[in-house]
Amino acid sequence: MSHRSPLIPVLAAALLGATVPAAAHHSFAAIFDAAKPVKITGTVTRMEWMNPHTWIYIDAKAADGKAEQWAFELGSPNRLMRYGWNQDSLPAGTTVTITGSRARDGSLKAAADKVTLPDGKQLFGAQETTQ
């Protein structure tokens, strides 16, 4: 008589699920160019807390006055919390200035290095730039 442990399928599913975020992770240098710094001031439209990276979306004005929608990548939610962030740190409507490294493809995306709030408080992007 064969007896199978119900734990084996559960462990297999857990191990498979644990590999998904790792597959979605990328090298900083593959996507962003540290030699192309950006400094953008705008209004937060939303923040997405998800693995492997958190994203801040802001509406800003370009030098010519046209509206732009920027997306800034930050570190993982766990890493951000270690840097002092929480899910209420940037409510929609908050004006922020974000410095970082622009996407290599020239799109309106960047890796956030520092986020400055209206009161001058600074939050760091918790990016791993040495990958």
N, CA and C atoms as an extended XYZ file, in Angstrom:
393
Properties=species:S:1:pos:R:3:atomname:S:1:resname:S:1:resid:I:1 pbc="F F F"
N         0.840       -1.177        0.000 N   MET     1
C         0.000        0.000        0.000 CA  MET     1
C         0.886        1.242        0.000 C   MET     1
N         0.637        2.107       -0.933 N   SER     2
C         1.421        3.330       -1.074 CA  SER     2
C         0.739        4.462       -0.310 C   SER     2
N         1.541        5.157        0.447 N   HIS     3
C         0.990        6.288        1.215 CA  HIS     3
C         1.740        7.552        0.810 C   HIS     3
N         1.020        8.486        0.234 N   ARG     4
C         1.628        9.759       -0.181 CA  ARG     4
C         1.335       10.826        0.852 C   ARG     4
N         2.325       11.588        1.134 N   SER     5
C         2.139       12.686        2.071 CA  SER     5
C         1.480       13.857        1.349 C   SER     5
N         0.414       14.425        1.913 N   PRO     6
C        -0.206       15.595        1.274 CA  PRO     6
C         0.706       16.822        1.323 C   PRO     6
N         1.767       16.747        2.076 N   LEU     7
C         2.697       17.865        2.213 CA  LEU     7
C         3.546       18.061        0.956 C   LEU     7
N         3.820       17.005        0.207 N   ILE     8
C         4.696       17.103       -0.958 CA  ILE     8
C         4.140       18.051       -2.019 C   ILE     8
N         2.872       17.934       -2.444 N   PRO     9
C         2.362       18.900       -3.438 CA  PRO     9
C         2.352       20.335       -2.917 C   PRO     9
N         2.095       20.502       -1.645 N   VAL    10
C         2.089       21.852       -1.062 CA  VAL    10
C         3.490       22.447       -1.101 C   VAL    10
N         4.502       21.670       -0.730 N   LEU    11
C         5.883       22.157       -0.761 CA  LEU    11
C         6.322       22.460       -2.200 C   LEU    11
N         5.940       21.608       -3.129 N   ALA    12
C         6.300       21.840       -4.532 CA  ALA    12
C         5.691       23.146       -5.043 C   ALA    12
N         4.438       23.387       -4.712 N   ALA    13
C         3.782       24.627       -5.134 CA  ALA    13
C         4.445       25.845       -4.499 C   ALA    13
N         4.821       25.731       -3.227 N   ALA    14
C         5.475       26.847       -2.541 CA  ALA    14
C         6.830       27.160       -3.165 C   ALA    14
N         7.590       26.138       -3.497 N   LEU    15
C         8.895       26.355       -4.122 CA  LEU    15
C         8.749       26.967       -5.511 C   LEU    15
N         7.786       26.508       -6.273 N   LEU    16
C         7.546       27.067       -7.597 CA  LEU    16
C         7.143       28.536       -7.491 C   LEU    16
N         6.269       28.867       -6.567 N   GLY    17
C         5.826       30.249       -6.378 CA  GLY    17
C         6.946       31.158       -5.932 C   GLY    17
N         7.890       30.621       -5.171 N   ALA    18
C         8.999       31.430       -4.669 CA  ALA    18
C         9.948       31.837       -5.790 C   ALA    18
N         9.957       31.123       -6.893 N   THR    19
C        10.869       31.459       -7.981 CA  THR    19
C        10.328       32.528       -8.911 C   THR    19
N         9.039       32.800       -8.892 N   VAL    20
C         8.441       33.763       -9.819 CA  VAL    20
C         8.997       35.165       -9.649 C   VAL    20
N         9.042       35.760       -8.424 N   PRO    21
C         9.605       37.108       -8.315 CA  PRO    21
C        11.054       37.189       -8.765 C   PRO    21
N        11.833       36.149       -8.520 N   ALA    22
C        13.233       36.167       -8.927 CA  ALA    22
C        13.350       36.234      -10.446 C   ALA    22
N        12.477       35.562      -11.145 N   ALA    23
C        12.520       35.573      -12.602 CA  ALA    23
C        12.171       36.951      -13.153 C   ALA    23
N        11.356       37.709      -12.439 N   ALA    24
C        10.943       39.030      -12.902 CA  ALA    24
C        11.963       40.104      -12.549 C   ALA    24
N        12.917       39.796      -11.713 N   HIS    25
C        13.911       40.765      -11.263 CA  HIS    25
C        14.911       41.031      -12.389 C   HIS    25
N        15.442       42.240      -12.429 N   HIS    26
C        16.378       42.604      -13.479 CA  HIS    26
C        17.564       43.334      -12.891 C   HIS    26
N        18.591       43.453      -13.686 N   SER    27
C        19.775       44.197      -13.304 CA  SER    27
C        19.498       45.698      -13.461 C   SER    27
N        19.914       46.484      -12.473 N   PHE    28
C        19.768       47.940      -12.539 CA  PHE    28
C        20.393       48.473      -13.819 C   PHE    28
N        21.633       48.073      -14.090 N   ALA    29
C        22.381       48.604      -15.234 CA  ALA    29
C        21.765       48.213      -16.574 C   ALA    29
N        21.001       47.137      -16.615 N   ALA    30
C        20.368       46.722      -17.864 CA  ALA    30
C        19.222       47.651      -18.250 C   ALA    30
N        18.580       48.262      -17.265 N   ILE    31
C        17.397       49.086      -17.517 CA  ILE    31
C        17.679       50.578      -17.367 C   ILE    31
N        18.495       50.947      -16.380 N   PHE    32
C        18.718       52.355      -16.058 CA  PHE    32
C        20.171       52.756      -16.289 C   PHE    32
N        20.377       54.045      -16.568 N   ASP    33
C        21.710       54.572      -16.846 CA  ASP    33
C        22.081       55.594      -15.775 C   ASP    33
N        22.991       55.212      -14.893 N   ALA    34
C        23.417       56.101      -13.805 CA  ALA    34
C        24.055       57.387      -14.342 C   ALA    34
N        24.512       57.373      -15.591 N   ALA    35
C        25.112       58.565      -16.204 CA  ALA    35
C        24.051       59.529      -16.745 C   ALA    35
N        22.757       59.170      -16.606 N   LYS    36
C        21.663       60.039      -17.060 CA  LYS    36
C        20.770       60.378      -15.865 C   LYS    36
N        21.257       61.281      -15.003 N   PRO    37
C        20.460       61.624      -13.821 CA  PRO    37
C        19.233       62.459      -14.183 C   PRO    37
N        18.172       62.282      -13.411 N   VAL    38
C        16.964       63.090      -13.563 CA  VAL    38
C        16.585       63.661      -12.209 C   VAL    38
N        15.925       64.804      -12.259 N   LYS    39
C        15.346       65.428      -11.068 CA  LYS    39
C        13.990       65.968      -11.507 C   LYS    39
N        12.933       65.316      -11.034 N   ILE    40
C        11.587       65.628      -11.489 CA  ILE    40
C        10.718       66.004      -10.295 C   ILE    40
N         9.984       67.111      -10.415 N   THR    41
C         9.010       67.504       -9.401 CA  THR    41
C         7.628       67.336       -9.998 C   THR    41
N         6.761       66.707       -9.230 N   GLY    42
C         5.408       66.481       -9.711 CA  GLY    42
C         4.496       66.011       -8.600 C   GLY    42
N         3.295       65.626       -9.002 N   THR    43
C         2.264       65.201       -8.062 CA  THR    43
C         2.077       63.692       -8.158 C   THR    43
N         2.109       63.044       -7.023 N   VAL    44
C         1.931       61.591       -6.975 CA  VAL    44
C         0.509       61.253       -7.426 C   VAL    44
N         0.402       60.340       -8.399 N   THR    45
C        -0.912       59.870       -8.829 CA  THR    45
C        -1.237       58.527       -8.189 C   THR    45
N        -0.203       57.699       -7.997 N   ARG    46
C        -0.397       56.424       -7.301 CA  ARG    46
C         0.950       55.811       -6.962 C   ARG    46
N         0.898       54.854       -6.056 N   MET    47
C         2.081       54.098       -5.670 CA  MET    47
C         1.687       52.639       -5.632 C   MET    47
N         2.479       51.789       -6.272 N   GLU    48
C         2.196       50.360       -6.311 CA  GLU    48
C         3.234       49.615       -5.477 C   GLU    48
N         2.778       49.024       -4.387 N   TRP    49
C         3.639       48.214       -3.529 CA  TRP    49
C         3.550       46.779       -4.002 C   TRP    49
N         4.572       46.311       -4.693 N   MET    50
C         4.585       44.932       -5.161 CA  MET    50
C         6.026       44.462       -5.309 C   MET    50
N         6.202       43.158       -5.298 N   ASN    51
C         7.520       42.578       -5.510 CA  ASN    51
C         7.727       42.330       -6.989 C   ASN    51
N         8.914       42.426       -7.519 N   PRO    52
C        10.137       42.668       -6.775 CA  PRO    52
C        10.461       44.153       -6.586 C   PRO    52
N         9.693       45.056       -7.209 N   HIS    53
C         9.952       46.490       -7.076 CA  HIS    53
C         8.663       47.254       -6.836 C   HIS    53
N         8.781       48.336       -6.088 N   THR    54
C         7.672       49.255       -5.853 CA  THR    54
C         7.786       50.372       -6.889 C   THR    54
N         6.648       50.935       -7.301 N   TRP    55
C         6.634       52.000       -8.304 CA  TRP    55
C         5.862       53.211       -7.790 C   TRP    55
N         6.389       54.408       -8.092 N   ILE    56
C         5.701       55.673       -7.833 CA  ILE    56
C         5.403       56.281       -9.202 C   ILE    56
N         4.176       56.741       -9.377 N   TYR    57
C         3.773       57.399      -10.619 CA  TYR    57
C         3.439       58.850      -10.295 C   TYR    57
N         4.011       59.776      -11.081 N   ILE    58
C         3.742       61.196      -10.845 CA  ILE    58
C         3.409       61.902      -12.153 C   ILE    58
N         2.623       62.953      -12.023 N   ASP    59
C         2.363       63.874      -13.121 CA  ASP    59
C         3.292       65.065      -12.920 C   ASP    59
N         4.013       65.423      -13.969 N   ALA    60
C         4.975       66.530      -13.896 CA  ALA    60
C         4.850       67.377      -15.158 C   ALA    60
N         5.503       68.527      -15.138 N   LYS    61
C         5.544       69.381      -16.324 CA  LYS    61
C         6.953       69.362      -16.886 C   LYS    61
N         7.050       69.185      -18.194 N   ALA    62
C         8.337       69.231      -18.885 CA  ALA    62
C         8.806       70.683      -18.958 C   ALA    62
N        10.030       70.877      -19.382 N   ALA    63
C        10.593       72.226      -19.507 CA  ALA    63
C         9.754       73.092      -20.439 C   ALA    63
N         9.110       72.470      -21.438 N   ASP    64
C         8.287       73.231      -22.378 CA  ASP    64
C         6.858       73.447      -21.875 C   ASP    64
N         6.576       72.979      -20.639 N   GLY    65
C         5.260       73.184      -20.041 CA  GLY    65
C         4.260       72.067      -20.307 C   GLY    65
N         4.621       71.110      -21.155 N   LYS    66
C         3.716       69.998      -21.452 CA  LYS    66
C         3.670       69.013      -20.289 C   LYS    66
N         2.507       68.389      -20.111 N   ALA    67
C         2.340       67.401      -19.041 CA  ALA    67
C         3.046       66.099      -19.400 C   ALA    67
N         3.659       65.503      -18.388 N   GLU    68
C         4.319       64.213      -18.541 CA  GLU    68
C         3.910       63.301      -17.384 C   GLU    68
N         3.805       62.019      -17.673 N   GLN    69
C         3.529       61.034      -16.630 CA  GLN    69
C         4.791       60.192      -16.465 C   GLN    69
N         5.413       60.303      -15.291 N   TRP    70
C         6.650       59.594      -14.991 CA  TRP    70
C         6.378       58.387      -14.100 C   TRP    70
N         7.192       57.349      -14.266 N   ALA    71
C         7.154       56.161      -13.418 CA  ALA    71
C         8.542       55.977      -12.806 C   ALA    71
N         8.590       55.856      -11.488 N   PHE    72
C         9.855       55.678      -10.781 CA  PHE    72
C         9.872       54.345      -10.061 C   PHE    72
N        10.890       53.563      -10.344 N   GLU    73
C        11.062       52.280       -9.685 CA  GLU    73
C        11.859       52.460       -8.396 C   GLU    73
N        11.413       51.765       -7.363 N   LEU    74
C        12.118       51.746       -6.086 CA  LEU    74
C        12.448       50.304       -5.747 C   LEU    74
N        13.034       50.107       -4.576 N   GLY    75
C        13.342       48.763       -4.116 CA  GLY    75
C        12.086       47.990       -3.756 C   GLY    75
N        12.290       46.813       -3.213 N   SER    76
C        11.168       45.960       -2.812 CA  SER    76
C        10.446       46.569       -1.615 C   SER    76
N         9.185       46.207       -1.410 N   PRO    77
C         8.465       46.718       -0.236 CA  PRO    77
C         9.205       46.457        1.080 C   PRO    77
N         9.763       45.270        1.242 N   ASN    78
C        10.490       44.939        2.467 CA  ASN    78
C        11.698       45.859        2.657 C   ASN    78
N        12.447       46.059        1.607 N   ARG    79
C        13.626       46.940        1.678 CA  ARG    79
C        13.209       48.385        1.970 C   ARG    79
N        12.123       48.841        1.333 N   LEU    80
C        11.648       50.206        1.576 CA  LEU    80
C        11.254       50.396        3.045 C   LEU    80
N        10.593       49.404        3.621 N   MET    81
C        10.199       49.527        5.031 CA  MET    81
C        11.422       49.646        5.929 C   MET    81
N        12.508       48.969        5.560 N   ARG    82
C        13.746       49.099        6.337 CA  ARG    82
C        14.364       50.495        6.194 C   ARG    82
N        14.008       51.192        5.118 N   TYR    83
C        14.493       52.556        4.892 CA  TYR    83
C        13.526       53.610        5.431 C   TYR    83
N        12.465       53.186        6.116 N   GLY    84
C        11.557       54.137        6.745 CA  GLY    84
C        10.254       54.390        6.017 C   GLY    84
N        10.005       53.689        4.919 N   TRP    85
C         8.767       53.859        4.175 CA  TRP    85
C         7.644       53.023        4.799 C   TRP    85
N         6.401       53.440        4.500 N   ASN    86
C         5.237       52.594        4.741 CA  ASN    86
C         4.245       52.896        3.621 C   ASN    86
N         3.159       52.144        3.560 N   GLN    87
C         2.237       52.303        2.437 CA  GLN    87
C         1.512       53.647        2.433 C   GLN    87
N         1.617       54.412        3.516 N   ASP    88
C         0.991       55.734        3.579 CA  ASP    88
C         1.997       56.868        3.397 C   ASP    88
N         3.240       56.540        3.070 N   SER    89
C         4.278       57.567        2.946 CA  SER    89
C         4.000       58.580        1.843 C   SER    89
N         3.390       58.149        0.747 N   LEU    90
C         3.141       59.038       -0.389 CA  LEU    90
C         1.709       58.919       -0.881 C   LEU    90
N         0.777       59.592       -0.211 N   PRO    91
C        -0.604       59.537       -0.711 CA  PRO    91
C        -0.731       60.289       -2.034 C   PRO    91
N        -1.683       59.862       -2.848 N   ALA    92
C        -1.960       60.555       -4.108 CA  ALA    92
C        -2.219       62.027       -3.815 C   ALA    92
N        -1.694       62.897       -4.670 N   GLY    93
C        -1.858       64.336       -4.495 CA  GLY    93
C        -0.665       65.010       -3.849 C   GLY    93
N         0.260       64.228       -3.292 N   THR    94
C         1.457       64.784       -2.660 CA  THR    94
C         2.420       65.275       -3.733 C   THR    94
N         2.957       66.482       -3.546 N   THR    95
C         3.978       66.999       -4.454 CA  THR    95
C         5.337       66.528       -3.955 C   THR    95
N         6.113       65.928       -4.848 N   VAL    96
C         7.426       65.392       -4.492 CA  VAL    96
C         8.454       65.803       -5.530 C   VAL    96
N         9.710       65.765       -5.128 N   THR    97
C        10.820       65.893       -6.061 CA  THR    97
C        11.595       64.595       -5.968 C   THR    97
N        11.781       63.948       -7.114 N   ILE    98
C        12.459       62.660       -7.143 CA  ILE    98
C        13.717       62.779       -7.994 C   ILE    98
N        14.833       62.315       -7.440 N   THR    99
C        16.078       62.238       -8.204 CA  THR    99
C        16.369       60.764       -8.458 C   THR    99
N        17.001       60.504       -9.577 N   GLY   100
C        17.326       59.123       -9.905 CA  GLY   100
C        18.042       59.012      -11.226 C   GLY   100
N        17.996       57.796      -11.773 N   SER   101
C        18.678       57.476      -13.031 CA  SER   101
C        17.650       57.107      -14.084 C   SER   101
N        17.724       57.767      -15.217 N   ARG   102
C        16.734       57.585      -16.287 CA  ARG   102
C        16.871       56.219      -16.961 C   ARG   102
N        15.765       55.746      -17.495 N   ALA   103
C        15.748       54.488      -18.248 CA  ALA   103
C        16.607       54.626      -19.497 C   ALA   103
N        17.316       53.570      -19.828 N   ARG   104
C        18.186       53.575      -21.005 CA  ARG   104
C        17.406       53.781      -22.301 C   ARG   104
N        16.144       53.346      -22.324 N   ASP   105
C        15.354       53.455      -23.558 CA  ASP   105
C        14.787       54.861      -23.778 C   ASP   105
N        15.075       55.815      -22.877 N   GLY   106
C        14.628       57.190      -23.046 CA  GLY   106
C        13.188       57.437      -22.645 C   GLY   106
N        12.508       56.406      -22.169 N   SER   107
C        11.115       56.567      -21.749 CA  SER   107
C        11.050       57.393      -20.465 C   SER   107
N         9.854       57.742      -20.053 N   LEU   108
C         9.663       58.540      -18.842 CA  LEU   108
C         9.637       57.635      -17.612 C   LEU   108
N        10.692       56.849      -17.489 N   LYS   109
C        10.886       55.964      -16.348 CA  LYS   109
C        12.260       56.224      -15.771 C   LYS   109
N        12.375       56.011      -14.464 N   ALA   110
C        13.673       56.171      -13.817 CA  ALA   110
C        13.715       55.327      -12.555 C   ALA   110
N        14.920       55.032      -12.117 N   ALA   111
C        15.129       54.375      -10.837 CA  ALA   111
C        15.274       55.485       -9.808 C   ALA   111
N        14.396       55.512       -8.823 N   ALA   112
C        14.432       56.573       -7.814 CA  ALA   112
C        15.587       56.357       -6.852 C   ALA   112
N        16.333       57.422       -6.632 N   ASP   113
C        17.406       57.403       -5.644 CA  ASP   113
C        16.921       58.057       -4.357 C   ASP   113
N        16.245       59.208       -4.525 N   LYS   114
C        15.794       59.975       -3.358 CA  LYS   114
C        14.468       60.644       -3.684 C   LYS   114
N        13.546       60.612       -2.722 N   VAL   115
C        12.242       61.269       -2.850 CA  VAL   115
C        12.175       62.335       -1.764 C   VAL   115
N        11.977       63.591       -2.158 N   THR   116
C        11.895       64.684       -1.195 CA  THR   116
C        10.438       65.132       -1.084 C   THR   116
N         9.940       65.121        0.142 N   LEU   117
C         8.563       65.508        0.429 CA  LEU   117
C         8.453       67.014        0.587 C   LEU   117
N         7.226       67.573        0.573 N   PRO   118
C         7.054       69.027        0.683 CA  PRO   118
C         7.681       69.632        1.941 C   PRO   118
N         7.740       68.866        3.038 N   ASP   119
C         8.327       69.396        4.278 CA  ASP   119
C         9.839       69.248        4.324 C   ASP   119
N        10.441       68.756        3.238 N   GLY   120
C        11.889       68.592        3.171 CA  GLY   120
C        12.378       67.211        3.587 C   GLY   120
N        11.497       66.400        4.177 N   LYS   121
C        11.897       65.049        4.568 CA  LYS   121
C        12.276       64.268        3.320 C   LYS   121
N        13.339       63.463        3.441 N   GLN   122
C        13.793       62.677        2.308 CA  GLN   122
C        13.650       61.190        2.595 C   GLN   122
N        13.168       60.473        1.596 N   LEU   123
C        13.072       59.022        1.655 CA  LEU   123
C        13.957       58.474        0.544 C   LEU   123
N        14.663       57.416        0.828 N   PHE   124
C        15.590       56.872       -0.146 CA  PHE   124
C        14.969       55.705       -0.904 C   PHE   124
N        15.341       55.569       -2.171 N   GLY   125
C        14.712       54.631       -3.068 CA  GLY   125
C        15.001       53.169       -2.827 C   GLY   125
N        15.985       52.864       -2.004 N   ALA   126
C        16.306       51.491       -1.633 CA  ALA   126
C        16.578       50.608       -2.846 C   ALA   126
N        17.133       51.188       -3.896 N   GLN   127
C        17.483       50.416       -5.082 CA  GLN   127
C        18.803       49.706       -4.856 C   GLN   127
N        18.949       48.561       -5.472 N   GLU   128
C        20.239       47.866       -5.484 CA  GLU   128
C        20.890       48.187       -6.816 C   GLU   128
N        21.786       49.154       -6.809 N   THR   129
C        22.373       49.636       -8.065 CA  THR   129
C        23.643       48.897       -8.448 C   THR   129
N        24.068       47.920       -7.661 N   THR   130
C        25.303       47.211       -7.939 CA  THR   130
C        25.079       45.872       -8.617 C   THR   130
N        23.852       45.601       -9.035 N   GLN   131
C        23.557       44.304       -9.653 CA  GLN   131
C        24.058       44.244      -11.058 C   GLN   131
